[in-house]
């Protein structure tokens, strides 16, 4: 159960960061870095989901 909560927290965090990077902070110099951080978080969430569904976590 705890891993599912962690998975949802990662998804919400990545979505929030991406929304900021594509919205109010679009013209900021660090917007590209924020998009990359969100991408890494999505990749880690997908990895966690894959591990959980295959029984490795």
BAZA-327800 format. One line per 3 residues: their letters; for each residue z negated, x, y of N, C-alpha, C. Coordinates in pm, 1 decimal, decimal comma, padded with zeros to 6 digits. Each point is the difference from the previous one (the first is absolute). Layout:
A	Z X Y Z X Y Z X Y | ...
***
This chain:
XXX	00000,0 00081,6 -00119,3 00000,0 -00081,6 00119,3 00000,0 00086,1 00125,8 | -00075,3 00109,0 -00005,3 -00009,7 00087,6 00115,8 00132,8 00064,1 00037,1 | 00080,9 00032,6 -00101,5 00129,9 00060,7 00029,6 00094,1 -00098,5 00068,3
XXX	-00011,0 -00128,2 -00035,8 00083,9 -00100,0 00065,4 -00039,2 -00014,2 00146,9 | -00129,4 00005,5 00027,4 -00046,8 -00007,7 00138,4 00049,9 00121,8 00077,6 | -00009,1 00117,6 -00061,1 00048,5 00121,9 00063,3 00150,3 -00008,6 00025,1
XXX	00073,8 -00055,1 -00095,0 00144,7 -00018,4 00015,0 00031,4 -00089,7 00119,7 | -00072,5 -00109,5 00013,8 00022,3 -00092,7 00111,7 -00036,8 00066,1 00132,6 | -00106,9 00077,6 00001,5 -00040,1 00069,3 00122,8 00107,3 00099,9 00042,3
XXX	00056,1 00072,2 -00095,3 00108,0 00094,6 00031,5 00120,0 -00074,3 00056,5 | 00037,0 -00111,8 -00062,5 00114,7 -00076,8 00049,6 -00023,7 -00054,0 00140,8 | -00118,9 -00051,9 00024,9 -00030,1 -00051,7 00133,2 00000,1 00111,1 00104,6
XXX	-00052,7 00114,6 -00035,2 -00002,0 00112,5 00091,8 00142,2 00046,1 00032,7 | 00082,1 00014,7 -00102,4 00137,6 00044,2 00021,6 00078,2 -00102,0 00081,9 | -00022,0 -00127,4 -00027,2 00069,6 -00104,6 00074,9 -00042,7 00000,1 00146,7
XXX	-00128,5 00018,1 00024,8 -00049,1 00006,4 00137,5 00056,5 00119,1 00075,8 | 00001,7 00115,6 -00064,6 00054,7 00119,8 00064,0 00148,8 -00017,2 00027,2 | 00072,0 -00054,6 -00095,6 00144,2 -00020,9 00018,1 00027,6 -00101,0 00110,0
XXX	-00080,2 -00105,2 00007,3 00017,6 -00099,7 00105,8 -00022,9 00062,2 00137,6 | -00098,8 00085,9 00010,6 -00023,7 00067,8 00127,4 00112,9 00096,5 00034,5 | 00049,2 00073,3 -00100,3 00105,5 00098,2 00024,1 00132,3 -00065,8 00036,2
XXX	00022,4 -00120,5 -00049,0 00125,6 -00069,5 00031,2 -00015,5 -00097,3 00116,7 | -00121,4 -00020,6 00044,6 -00026,6 -00094,2 00108,5 -00043,9 00070,2 00126,7 | -00127,7 -00012,3 00033,8 -00048,5 00051,2 00127,8 00013,0 00151,4 00017,3
XXX	-00003,7 00074,7 -00107,1 00006,6 00145,9 00011,3 00139,1 00055,1 -00028,7 | 00100,8 -00085,7 00005,8 00136,5 00042,0 -00035,0 00048,7 00116,9 00085,1 | -00035,0 00000,9 00126,6 00049,5 00105,1 00089,7 -00092,7 00120,8 00005,8
XXX	-00110,3 -00002,4 -00070,9 -00092,2 00113,5 00000,3 00060,0 00117,1 -00077,1 | -00033,3 00121,3 00039,8 00054,9 00116,7 -00070,6 -00044,9 00009,3 -00145,8 | -00111,1 -00059,6 -00033,3 -00052,1 00010,7 -00136,7 00042,6 -00116,3 -00089,1
XXX	00091,6 -00083,8 00045,1 00040,5 -00117,1 -00077,8 00064,6 00040,6 -00132,9 | 00078,5 00105,2 00000,6 00064,0 00045,7 -00123,7 -00105,3 00046,6 -00100,4 | -00101,1 00069,8 00047,5 -00107,4 00045,3 -00088,6 -00076,7 -00119,1 -00057,5
XXX	-00023,2 -00102,1 00080,8 -00068,1 -00119,3 -00049,2 00082,0 -00070,5 -00107,6 | 00131,8 -00004,8 00018,0 00086,1 -00060,7 -00102,2 -00004,2 00081,0 -00129,6 | -00006,5 00132,5 00012,0 -00009,2 00082,9 -00120,2 -00133,7 -00020,0 -00070,3
XXX	-00107,5 -00012,5 00075,0 -00131,7 -00024,2 -00059,7 -00000,2 -00133,7 -00073,8 | 00058,9 -00102,4 00061,6 00008,8 -00130,2 -00066,7 00083,1 00009,8 -00127,5 | 00107,3 00076,6 00003,7 00082,7 00018,2 -00119,3 -00075,4 00067,6 -00112,6
XXX	-00079,1 00100,3 00033,8 -00081,1 00068,4 -00100,9 -00102,6 -00095,7 -00058,9 | -00060,6 -00082,3 00084,5 -00097,1 -00096,8 -00049,9 00065,9 -00100,8 -00092,9 | 00119,5 -00046,6 00035,0 00071,3 -00092,7 -00089,2 00033,5 00067,2 -00132,7
XXX	00040,3 00126,8 00004,5 00031,9 00071,6 -00123,3 -00124,4 00015,4 -00088,1 | -00113,3 00032,4 00061,1 -00123,2 00013,0 -00077,3 -00045,9 -00134,0 -00056,4 | 00020,2 -00107,3 00074,9 -00034,9 -00132,6 -00050,9 00088,9 -00034,7 -00119,4
XXX	00128,1 00034,5 00007,6 00090,3 -00026,2 -00112,5 -00039,7 00082,9 -00121,4 | -00041,4 00124,4 00022,8 -00045,6 00084,7 -00109,3 -00126,1 -00057,2 -00064,7 | -00092,8 -00046,2 00081,4 -00122,2 -00061,0 -00051,8 00031,5 -00127,0 -00078,1
XXX	00090,6 -00080,9 00052,4 00039,8 -00122,0 -00069,7 00063,9 00032,3 -00134,8 | 00088,3 00099,5 -00001,7 00063,7 00039,8 -00125,0 -00100,4 00049,4 -00101,7 | -00093,6 00081,7 00045,1 -00102,6 00050,6 -00091,3 -00088,4 -00111,7 -00052,2
XXX	-00031,1 -00094,4 00087,3 -00087,2 -00110,7 -00041,1 00072,1 -00090,6 -00101,1 | 00126,0 -00027,5 00023,4 00073,4 -00091,0 -00088,6 00031,5 00062,7 -00135,7 | 00012,6 00133,5 -00002,9 00027,1 00065,1 -00128,3 -00127,3 00036,7 -00075,0
XXX	-00114,6 -00023,6 00061,5 -00126,7 00025,3 -00065,8 -00050,6 00141,4 00013,6 | 00057,2 00077,4 00088,7 -00042,4 00138,9 00019,5 -00108,5 00014,5 00104,8 | -00040,0 -00109,0 00062,1 -00104,1 00009,0 00103,7 -00112,2 -00096,4 -00033,7
***
